[in-house]
Amino acid sequence: MDIATVIGLVASVGLIVWSMDNAAGINAFIDVTSIAIVLGGSILVLLMRSRLNDFIAMWSKVIMKTIFVGVDKPADLIEQIIEMANIARKDGLIALEGQDIKNQYLAKGIGLLVDSTPPDIIESSLDNELALMKSRHTNAAMMWRSWADIAPAMGMIGTLVGLVGMLQNMSDPKAIGPAMAIALLTTLYGAFFANVLAKPIAEKLEGYSTDEAENCELIVEGIMGIQSGMNPRSLSDLLATRLAPDARSALEGA
């Protein structure tokens, strides 16, 4: 679990709710019409510009990834790759079959090794997988960024709707309040959904995508090293160059 996502979300929402309660009470900031315009309207516009499968994945797989899954630590991957290299060096590539490998990309690479796939095919296959992964991640982050753009725009639309309603009812003081509430709260809701939810999740997904791509490149290098029969110690030194100095020292001391 990525505890930073949970802490950041809960704490930021809690701080905003506390500020609202101190300012005028929570009930003053709840308006069904404003919520419908901003939240309902922005989600429907996002649905209109998206493919249905991408829209569903945005709320299911993506949220699960940002909170519960995360990305493997490179040092852990290197240790597992070196373990595989030692097994292959002692007992041959066929001995790698049936090994418990949780990382799917690494498992695919090891499977290609076990099947005695030619090196150029292994590299091309893994590169294709990496390209498709980057495309999926880019699309997911783009959808959240789109929501961050759409929500404030819907808030502005709601503000204009509220202002028109207020101007149309200047002779009725009782109607001015609800119209003014729509005008103000839609702007608030638009800023909230964009800056507290959509944009942070998009940025976190982009960070995860970069980290996962770097892990995949590390795995490709490790798989090709195993396939060529590289000495496990030399392979470990080579892969360690992809780590930060502190992580590299921890790996060497393990």
SEFIKE-210610 format. One line per 8 residues: number of its first residue (from 1); for each residue z, x negated, y of N, C-alpha, C. Coordinates in Angstrom, 3 decimals. Example, Ala and Ser with C-alpha at 12.3 -4.5 7.8 and 13.67 -1.06 7.14 Angstrom:
residues 2
1) 7.800:-13.190:-5.690:7.800:-12.300:-4.500:7.800:-13.200:-3.300  7.080:-12.850:-2.250:7.140:-13.670:-1.060:7.870:-12.900:0.030
This chain:
residues 254
1) 0.000:-0.847:-1.205:0.000:0.000:0.000:0.000:-0.875:1.246  -0.829:-0.516:2.226:-0.828:-1.218:3.512:0.215:-0.555:4.408  1.419:-1.123:4.420:2.525:-0.520:5.149:2.280:-0.513:6.646  1.439:-1.452:7.148:1.155:-1.498:8.579:0.468:-0.218:9.045  -0.441:0.315:8.225:-1.125:1.562:8.586:-0.136:2.705:8.715  0.762:2.814:7.734:1.735:3.909:7.731:2.695:3.782:8.907  3.236:2.572:9.095:4.197:2.369:10.189:3.539:2.624:11.541  2.338:2.068:11.738:1.652:2.245:13.015:1.357:3.693:13.317
9) 0.859:4.423:12.317:0.517:5.834:12.527:1.745:6.679:12.803  2.755:6.544:11.941:3.969:7.355:12.094:4.680:7.043:13.410  4.780:5.747:13.733:5.502:5.358:14.952:4.764:5.805:16.210  3.437:5.650:16.229:2.684:6.043:17.423:2.715:7.551:17.630  2.521:8.301:16.539:2.597:9.770:16.662:4.001:10.197:17.059  5.006:9.565:16.467:6.389:9.902:16.814:6.703:9.634:18.279  6.204:8.519:18.802:6.439:8.184:20.203:5.774:9.203:21.128  4.559:9.605:20.775:3.849:10.597:21.598:4.569:11.935:21.569
17) 4.989:12.359:20.370:5.703:13.639:20.240:7.017:13.592:21.014  7.724:12.467:20.928:8.983:12.318:21.685:8.730:12.423:23.178  7.665:11.805:23.656:7.332:11.863:25.086:6.998:13.288:25.505  6.249:13.994:24.661:5.917:15.385:24.966:7.169:16.243:25.059  8.070:16.042:24.111:9.289:16.852:24.078:10.149:16.586:25.300  10.217:15.340:25.725:11.000:15.010:26.910:10.351:15.512:28.191  9.007:15.562:28.191:8.300:15.946:29.412:8.382:17.442:29.672  8.057:18.250:28.674:8.021:19.696:28.916:8.330:20.521:27.673
25) 8.702:19.860:26.591:8.922:20.589:25.340:7.629:20.634:24.529  7.742:20.561:23.208:6.572:20.500:22.336:5.677:21.723:22.502  6.280:22.895:22.666:5.491:24.130:22.742:4.502:24.126:23.909  4.831:23.396:24.957:3.947:23.346:26.123:2.648:22.613:25.809  2.652:21.809:24.751:1.476:21.010:24.423:0.699:21.572:23.232  1.073:22.738:22.786:0.372:23.360:21.662:-0.461:24.520:22.177  -1.765:24.416:21.990:-2.672:25.479:22.408:-3.770:25.594:21.350  -3.826:26.740:20.687:-4.750:26.928:19.560:-6.201:26.788:20.003
33) -6.534:27.333:21.166:-7.915:27.252:21.654:-8.326:25.806:21.884  -7.434:25.020:22.471:-7.736:23.611:22.737:-7.913:22.831:21.439  -7.055:23.118:20.469:-7.172:22.449:19.168:-8.488:22.811:18.499  -8.859:24.082:18.590:-10.113:24.530:17.971:-11.317:23.845:18.608  -11.304:23.717:19.937:-12.435:23.094:20.633:-12.569:21.626:20.260  -11.445:20.897:20.305:-11.508:19.443:20.111:-11.552:19.075:18.636  -10.548:19.482:17.879:-10.489:19.085:16.471:-11.588:19.764:15.661  -11.658:21.083:15.740:-12.685:21.803:14.990:-14.085:21.434:15.443
41) -14.283:21.392:16.766:-15.618:21.098:17.292:-16.077:19.694:16.953  -15.191:18.702:17.084:-15.593:17.314:16.813:-15.888:17.098:15.334  -15.100:17.705:14.458:-15.348:17.565:13.018:-16.664:18.222:12.622  -16.953:19.376:13.199:-18.207:20.062:12.877:-19.416:19.294:13.404  -19.294:18.717:14.582:-20.388:17.889:15.114:-20.577:16.656:14.234  -19.467:16.068:13.785:-19.553:14.912:12.892:-20.219:15.299:11.575  -19.870:16.469:11.063:-20.513:16.958:9.844:-22.010:17.139:10.051  -22.404:17.621:11.214:-23.811:17.859:11.507:-24.618:16.555:11.481
49) -24.028:15.458:11.929:-24.759:14.198:12.004:-24.623:13.365:10.726  -23.893:13.854:9.727:-23.614:13.063:8.535:-24.208:13.715:7.294  -24.354:12.891:6.255:-24.655:13.439:4.938:-23.362:13.951:4.327  -23.454:15.017:3.540:-22.249:15.673:3.026:-21.405:14.709:2.192  -22.042:13.906:1.339:-21.286:12.969:0.499:-20.535:11.942:1.350  -21.186:11.461:2.410:-20.530:10.500:3.298:-19.359:11.143:4.029  -19.540:12.400:4.421:-18.481:13.116:5.141:-17.261:13.313:4.250  -17.500:13.684:2.985:-16.385:13.873:2.052:-15.691:12.543:1.779
57) -16.477:11.484:1.573:-15.898:10.165:1.297:-15.078:9.655:2.474  -15.472:10.041:3.673:-14.761:9.611:4.877:-13.291:10.019:4.818  -13.025:11.195:4.270:-11.659:11.711:4.261:-10.910:11.382:2.972  -11.615:11.128:1.903:-10.934:10.885:0.627:-10.813:9.405:0.323  -11.914:8.772:-0.051:-11.874:7.372:-0.471:-11.455:6.453:0.659  -11.927:6.726:1.874:-11.651:5.817:2.991:-10.175:5.807:3.347  -9.579:6.987:3.446:-8.158:7.054:3.794:-7.316:6.437:2.679  -7.694:6.678:1.424:-6.979:6.060:0.312:-7.045:4.540:0.415
65) -8.207:4.022:0.819:-8.385:2.571:0.890:-7.544:1.960:2.008  -7.496:2.608:3.161:-6.777:2.029:4.292:-5.265:2.058:4.096  -4.779:2.929:3.214:-3.337:3.061:3.041:-2.859:2.499:1.702  -3.543:2.853:0.625:-3.002:2.571:-0.706:-3.623:1.376:-1.432  -4.847:0.984:-1.113:-5.529:-0.020:-1.919:-5.503:-1.392:-1.262  -6.171:-1.532:-0.136:-6.222:-2.825:0.526:-7.224:-3.760:-0.136  -7.054:-5.070:0.126:-7.990:-6.081:-0.368:-7.216:-7.145:-1.135  -7.823:-7.657:-2.213:-7.182:-8.714:-3.004:-6.973:-9.964:-2.165
73) -5.889:-10.682:-2.441:-5.655:-11.953:-1.770:-6.595:-13.005:-2.359  -7.274:-13.783:-1.505:-8.205:-14.802:-2.013:-7.541:-15.790:-2.966  -6.298:-16.176:-2.674:-5.604:-17.136:-3.538:-5.422:-16.570:-4.946  -5.128:-15.266:-5.038:-4.987:-14.644:-6.356:-6.315:-14.638:-7.110  -7.398:-14.397:-6.388:-8.715:-14.420:-7.020:-9.063:-15.815:-7.525  -8.730:-16.817:-6.717:-9.027:-18.198:-7.119:-8.248:-18.550:-8.387  -6.979:-18.170:-8.440:-6.177:-18.455:-9.635:-6.795:-17.801:-10.868  -7.281:-16.561:-10.711:-7.880:-15.876:-11.849:-9.210:-16.519:-12.247
81) -9.989:-16.928:-11.256:-11.269:-17.582:-11.547:-11.039:-18.905:-12.281  -10.050:-19.671:-11.835:-9.759:-20.950:-12.485:-9.247:-20.726:-13.905  -8.477:-19.665:-14.099:-8.033:-19.323:-15.454:-9.236:-19.033:-16.349  -10.213:-18.282:-15.810:-11.432:-17.986:-16.566:-12.225:-19.272:-16.839  -12.255:-20.174:-15.852:-12.984:-21.435:-16.023:-12.361:-22.270:-17.134  -11.044:-22.295:-17.219:-10.364:-23.045:-18.281:-10.656:-22.453:-19.653  -10.646:-21.115:-19.731:-10.949:-20.457:-21.001:-12.377:-20.765:-21.432  -13.315:-20.655:-20.481:-14.725:-20.901:-20.799:-14.950:-22.357:-21.209
89) -14.220:-23.267:-20.573:-14.397:-24.692:-20.882:-13.887:-25.015:-22.290  -12.818:-24.371:-22.689:-12.225:-24.649:-24.002:-12.938:-23.903:-25.134  -13.226:-22.608:-24.913:-13.693:-21.755:-26.007:-15.088:-21.170:-25.808  -15.736:-21.497:-24.670:-17.068:-20.970:-24.421:-17.031:-19.672:-23.621  -18.197:-19.333:-23.076:-18.282:-18.140:-22.211:-17.956:-16.859:-22.962  -18.284:-16.799:-24.251:-18.052:-15.583:-25.022:-16.565:-15.242:-25.103  -15.701:-16.273:-24.929:-14.255:-16.043:-24.986:-13.761:-15.250:-23.781  -14.582:-15.124:-22.737:-14.179:-14.361:-21.548:-14.275:-12.858:-21.761
97) -14.932:-12.454:-22.826:-15.077:-11.025:-23.096:-13.727:-10.403:-23.401  -13.458:-9.260:-22.798:-12.207:-8.548:-23.043:-11.051:-8.983:-22.172  -11.283:-9.913:-21.242:-10.213:-10.340:-20.337:-9.860:-9.206:-19.375  -8.573:-9.111:-19.034:-8.098:-8.068:-18.117:-8.400:-8.483:-16.677  -9.414:-7.864:-16.088:-9.836:-8.202:-14.723:-9.854:-6.914:-13.897  -8.979:-6.841:-12.893:-8.881:-5.624:-12.097:-9.951:-5.558:-11.007  -10.315:-6.697:-10.450:-11.344:-6.711:-9.412:-12.705:-6.414:-10.042  -13.335:-5.325:-9.637:-14.576:-4.880:-10.277:-15.720:-5.858:-10.056
105) -15.753:-6.472:-8.897:-16.835:-7.419:-8.601:-16.718:-8.654:-9.493  -15.505:-9.147:-9.651:-15.273:-10.286:-10.544:-15.563:-9.892:-11.986  -15.151:-8.682:-12.364:-15.406:-8.219:-13.728:-16.900:-8.149:-14.016  -17.677:-7.708:-13.032:-19.121:-7.648:-13.220:-19.700:-9.045:-13.412  -19.240:-9.999:-12.583:-19.734:-11.364:-12.708:-19.397:-11.983:-14.055  -18.159:-11.771:-14.518:-17.751:-12.292:-15.824:-18.566:-11.638:-16.933  -18.837:-10.339:-16.777:-19.655:-9.643:-17.773:-21.051:-10.234:-17.870  -21.626:-10.606:-16.741:-22.948:-11.233:-16.747:-22.903:-12.602:-17.427
113) -21.810:-13.315:-17.227:-21.654:-14.610:-17.894:-21.580:-14.431:-19.413  -20.790:-13.467:-19.842:-20.627:-13.217:-21.276:-21.961:-12.841:-21.918  -22.794:-12.132:-21.175:-24.093:-11.711:-21.695:-25.147:-12.816:-21.624  -24.738:-14.019:-21.214:-25.645:-15.174:-21.107:-26.823:-14.895:-20.175  -26.545:-14.209:-19.089:-27.574:-13.905:-18.102:-27.985:-15.178:-17.361  -29.263:-15.376:-17.093:-29.713:-16.570:-16.366:-29.047:-16.665:-14.985  -28.797:-17.873:-14.509:-28.085:-18.067:-13.235:-28.720:-17.355:-12.054  -30.060:-17.389:-11.949:-30.700:-16.744:-10.804:-30.532:-15.238:-10.839
121) -30.505:-14.660:-12.058:-30.292:-13.210:-12.185:-28.855:-12.858:-11.833  -27.907:-13.690:-12.254:-26.499:-13.456:-11.910:-26.316:-13.443:-10.397  -26.864:-14.462:-9.750:-26.709:-14.576:-8.298:-27.378:-13.420:-7.574  -28.576:-13.039:-8.007:-29.288:-11.927:-7.372:-28.547:-10.617:-7.572  -28.038:-10.402:-8.772:-27.315:-9.161:-9.061:-26.061:-9.036:-8.217  -25.300:-10.119:-8.137:-24.062:-10.085:-7.342:-24.367:-9.973:-5.850  -25.435:-10.623:-5.396:-25.822:-10.514:-3.984:-26.228:-9.085:-3.638  -26.930:-8.428:-4.566:-27.327:-7.034:-4.339:-26.105:-6.124:-4.256
129) -25.143:-6.353:-5.148:-23.901:-5.577:-5.115:-23.179:-5.762:-3.777  -23.159:-7.009:-3.308:-22.491:-7.304:-2.038:-23.195:-6.620:-0.875  -24.526:-6.639:-0.877:-25.281:-5.992:0.201:-25.018:-4.491:0.232  -24.979:-3.865:-0.941:-24.714:-2.425:-1.011:-23.296:-2.113:-0.547  -22.340:-2.967:-0.919:-20.957:-2.764:-0.492:-20.844:-2.840:1.028  -21.484:-3.834:1.629:-21.450:-3.971:3.083:-22.059:-2.736:3.748  -23.150:-2.217:3.168:-23.801:-1.037:3.732:-22.873:0.173:3.681  -22.175:0.359:2.558:-21.243:1.485:2.435:-20.112:1.364:3.438
137) -19.565:0.164:3.562:-18.447:-0.043:4.475:-18.863:0.140:5.931  -20.039:-0.361:6.264:-20.539:-0.203:7.631:-20.726:1.269:7.965  -21.255:2.027:7.016:-21.480:3.452:7.233:-20.163:4.198:7.415  -19.154:3.856:6.600:-17.854:4.520:6.705:-17.206:4.235:8.058  -17.217:2.971:8.471:-16.625:2.616:9.766:-17.389:3.277:10.909  -18.713:3.371:10.775:-19.530:3.986:11.812:-19.179:5.460:11.984  -18.874:6.134:10.873:-18.506:7.548:10.968:-17.211:7.737:11.733  -16.235:6.874:11.463:-14.981:6.977:12.208:-15.175:6.628:13.677
145) -16.047:5.664:13.963:-16.345:5.348:15.362:-17.073:6.509:16.032  -17.926:7.187:15.272:-18.613:8.360:15.822:-17.608:9.443:16.184  -16.606:9.643:15.319:-15.579:10.634:15.628:-14.812:10.222:16.885  -14.568:8.913:17.030:-13.878:8.429:18.236:-14.700:8.696:19.492  -16.021:8.730:19.374:-16.880:9.045:20.522:-16.979:10.548:20.759  -17.019:11.308:19.670:-17.226:12.756:19.771:-15.985:13.467:20.310  -14.788:13.053:19.850:-13.554:13.768:20.227:-13.338:13.829:21.743  -13.436:12.705:22.480:-13.272:12.807:23.941:-14.366:13.661:24.590
153) -15.591:13.612:24.027:-16.672:14.439:24.576:-16.343:15.919:24.406  -15.801:16.289:23.243:-15.390:17.682:23.046:-14.221:18.024:23.962  -13.354:17.031:24.229:-12.266:17.261:25.176:-12.795:17.557:26.567  -13.863:16.858:26.978:-14.474:17.114:28.281:-15.111:18.499:28.325  -15.750:18.882:27.212:-16.326:20.235:27.145:-15.216:21.272:27.293  -14.094:21.039:26.595:-12.969:21.968:26.709:-12.412:22.020:28.120  -12.376:20.874:28.784:-11.904:20.838:30.173:-12.793:21.685:31.070  -14.104:21.562:30.893:-15.031:22.364:31.697:-14.898:23.851:31.392
161) -14.699:24.166:30.099:-14.492:25.573:29.722:-13.243:26.120:30.404  -12.168:25.318:30.379:-10.932:25.767:31.015:-11.075:25.935:32.521  -11.799:25.017:33.164:-11.983:25.109:34.612:-12.800:26.334:34.994  -13.841:26.607:34.205:-14.636:27.811:34.479:-13.776:29.057:34.319  -12.958:29.093:33.253:-12.080:30.235:33.052:-11.087:30.396:34.186  -10.603:29.277:34.710:-9.651:29.329:35.817:-10.315:29.845:37.087  -11.515:29.364:37.384:-12.221:29.790:38.593:-12.639:31.251:38.511  -12.910:31.709:37.306:-13.312:33.107:37.130:-12.141:34.065:37.312
169) -10.923:33.532:37.243:-9.747:34.412:37.290:-8.779:33.996:38.395  -9.304:33.488:39.510:-8.453:33.062:40.606:-7.629:34.213:41.188  -8.120:35.423:41.035:-7.404:36.577:41.586:-6.265:37.038:40.678  -6.234:36.486:39.451:-5.203:36.878:38.484:-4.338:35.667:38.154  -3.187:35.520:38.792:-2.332:34.340:38.569:-1.937:34.153:37.105  -1.799:35.275:36.361:-1.390:35.164:34.960:-2.461:34.506:34.092  -3.727:34.596:34.506:-4.820:34.023:33.716:-5.082:32.564:34.066  -4.571:32.129:35.201:-4.825:30.750:35.627:-4.119:29.752:34.713
177) -2.870:30.064:34.320:-2.077:29.156:33.496:-2.739:28.814:32.166  -3.123:29.825:31.359:-3.767:29.526:30.078:-5.081:28.754:30.240  -5.859:29.088:31.267:-7.121:28.380:31.490:-6.866:26.935:31.890  -5.863:26.710:32.726:-5.510:25.349:33.108:-4.989:24.552:31.916  -4.261:25.227:31.016:-3.761:24.562:29.810:-4.917:24.065:28.950  -5.951:24.897:28.794:-7.132:24.485:28.023:-7.793:23.279:28.688  -7.914:23.331:30.008:-8.580:22.249:30.738:-7.858:20.921:30.557  -6.535:20.946:30.563:-5.774:19.706:30.460:-5.558:19.254:29.018
185) -5.208:20.215:28.151:-4.855:19.835:26.787:-6.054:19.364:25.976  -7.242:19.879:26.250:-8.406:19.405:25.503:-8.680:17.923:25.788  -8.455:17.509:27.033:-8.596:16.083:27.356:-7.560:15.263:26.603  -6.324:15.766:26.548:-5.252:15.081:25.826:-5.580:14.972:24.339  -6.008:16.085:23.744:-6.322:16.072:22.313:-7.489:15.130:22.014  -8.492:15.137:22.876:-9.640:14.253:22.669:-9.228:12.791:22.678  -8.379:12.415:23.642:-7.897:11.034:23.714:-7.024:10.696:22.512  -6.234:11.667:22.058:-5.344:11.431:20.917:-6.143:11.164:19.640
193) -7.061:12.063:19.300:-7.803:11.904:18.047:-8.680:10.648:18.071  -9.195:10.309:19.252:-10.067:9.132:19.341:-9.284:7.838:19.227  -8.173:7.733:19.968:-7.498:6.442:20.120:-6.311:6.230:19.190  -5.776:7.316:18.633:-4.638:7.177:17.716:-5.096:7.245:16.263  -6.186:7.956:15.993:-6.652:8.108:14.621:-7.983:7.399:14.361  -9.046:7.897:14.999:-10.396:7.485:14.606:-10.681:6.002:14.858  -10.438:5.536:16.074:-10.791:4.153:16.396:-9.952:3.143:15.611  -8.619:3.309:15.495:-7.855:2.343:14.685:-8.305:2.283:13.228
201) -8.621:3.453:12.642:-9.076:3.451:11.244:-10.422:2.755:11.131  -11.328:2.992:12.090:-12.630:2.317:12.065:-12.458:0.810:12.122  -11.577:0.345:13.002:-11.361:-1.099:13.133:-10.708:-1.680:11.881  -9.802:-0.926:11.275:-9.173:-1.412:10.045:-10.202:-1.491:8.923  -11.083:-0.508:8.823:-12.135:-0.535:7.802:-13.063:-1.721:8.003  -13.388:-2.019:9.246:-14.254:-3.170:9.529:-13.569:-4.475:9.125  -12.254:-4.560:9.380:-11.519:-5.746:8.963:-11.475:-5.889:7.453  -11.232:-4.765:6.767:-11.221:-4.790:5.304:-12.593:-5.181:4.756
209) -13.647:-4.673:5.380:-14.998:-4.983:4.913:-15.276:-6.482:5.022  -14.872:-7.086:6.140:-15.053:-8.527:6.314:-14.284:-9.308:5.257  -13.021:-8.914:5.029:-12.199:-9.610:4.033:-12.787:-9.464:2.631  -13.239:-8.257:2.307:-13.779:-8.021:0.965:-15.094:-8.760:0.765  -15.906:-8.835:1.811:-17.161:-9.582:1.708:-16.880:-11.062:1.467  -15.879:-11.607:2.161:-15.512:-13.007:1.961:-14.993:-13.231:0.537  -14.235:-12.259:0.011:-13.771:-12.357:-1.372:-14.945:-12.369:-2.347  -15.936:-11.512:-2.075:-17.098:-11.447:-2.959:-17.888:-12.755:-2.931
217) -18.024:-13.345:-1.760:-18.723:-14.629:-1.664:-17.956:-15.710:-2.429  -16.625:-15.663:-2.357:-15.798:-16.596:-3.119:-16.025:-16.395:-4.617  -16.080:-15.140:-5.045:-16.281:-14.838:-6.467:-17.639:-15.331:-6.938  -18.673:-15.120:-6.129:-20.007:-15.602:-6.505:-19.985:-17.112:-6.714  -19.341:-17.821:-5.796:-19.268:-19.278:-5.914:-18.507:-19.674:-7.178  -17.430:-18.954:-7.469:-16.653:-19.237:-8.671:-17.430:-18.943:-9.944  -18.122:-17.815:-9.974:-18.908:-17.431:-11.154:-20.004:-18.468:-11.420  -20.679:-18.893:-10.368:-21.746:-19.877:-10.548:-21.176:-21.227:-10.989
225) -19.960:-21.544:-10.532:-19.312:-22.774:-10.973:-18.972:-22.717:-12.456  -18.449:-21.566:-12.907:-18.139:-21.405:-14.334:-19.414:-21.494:-15.162  -20.470:-20.836:-14.676:-21.725:-20.818:-15.417:-22.321:-22.218:-15.575  -22.150:-23.050:-14.554:-22.710:-24.409:-14.597:-21.814:-25.393:-15.338  -20.628:-24.920:-15.786:-19.722:-25.789:-16.518:-18.939:-26.744:-15.643  -18.734:-26.375:-14.376:-17.991:-27.243:-13.464:-16.555:-27.429:-13.935  -16.033:-28.615:-13.722:-14.645:-28.893:-14.074:-13.724:-27.933:-13.308  -12.783:-27.256:-14.001:-11.909:-26.278:-13.328:-11.168:-26.847:-12.125
233) -10.749:-28.120:-12.224:-10.038:-28.722:-11.098:-10.957:-28.880:-9.896  -12.182:-29.310:-10.149:-13.150:-29.464:-9.060:-13.507:-28.105:-8.469  -13.615:-27.099:-9.353:-13.924:-25.743:-8.888:-12.791:-25.201:-8.028  -11.559:-25.486:-8.434:-10.399:-25.049:-7.653:-10.407:-25.678:-6.264  -10.702:-26.975:-6.197:-10.761:-27.658:-4.903:-11.869:-27.083:-4.024  -12.993:-26.760:-4.659:-14.109:-26.188:-3.903:-13.755:-24.820:-3.336  -13.196:-23.958:-4.168:-12.858:-22.602:-3.718:-11.716:-22.619:-2.706  -10.829:-23.592:-2.816:-9.686:-23.671:-1.897:-10.128:-23.926:-0.462
241) -11.331:-24.476:-0.287:-11.810:-24.714:1.077:-12.054:-23.414:1.828  -12.079:-22.298:1.106:-12.263:-20.993:1.747:-10.937:-20.400:2.233  -9.834:-21.064:1.943:-8.528:-20.544:2.317:-8.024:-21.178:3.602  -7.123:-20.462:4.272:-6.426:-21.031:5.424:-5.517:-22.162:4.940  -5.190:-23.122:5.800:-4.396:-24.290:5.368:-3.097:-23.933:4.664  -2.357:-22.928:5.172:-1.089:-22.582:4.536:-1.294:-22.003:3.149  -2.298:-21.126:2.990:-2.602:-20.551:1.684:-3.118:-21.620:0.728  -3.862:-22.588:1.269:-4.392:-23.675:0.438:-3.245:-24.521:-0.106
249) -2.247:-24.803:0.719:-1.099:-25.590:0.285:-0.313:-24.857:-0.798  -0.171:-23.527:-0.634:0.556:-22.715:-1.629:-0.197:-22.721:-2.960  -1.523:-22.673:-2.891:-2.324:-22.671:-4.110:-2.201:-24.011:-4.826  -2.231:-25.090:-4.080:-2.146:-26.421:-4.679:-0.770:-26.660:-5.269  0.257:-26.004:-4.702:1.604:-26.181:-5.228:1.926:-25.284:-6.387  1.031:-24.303:-6.658:1.289:-23.352:-7.742:1.110:-24.030:-9.100
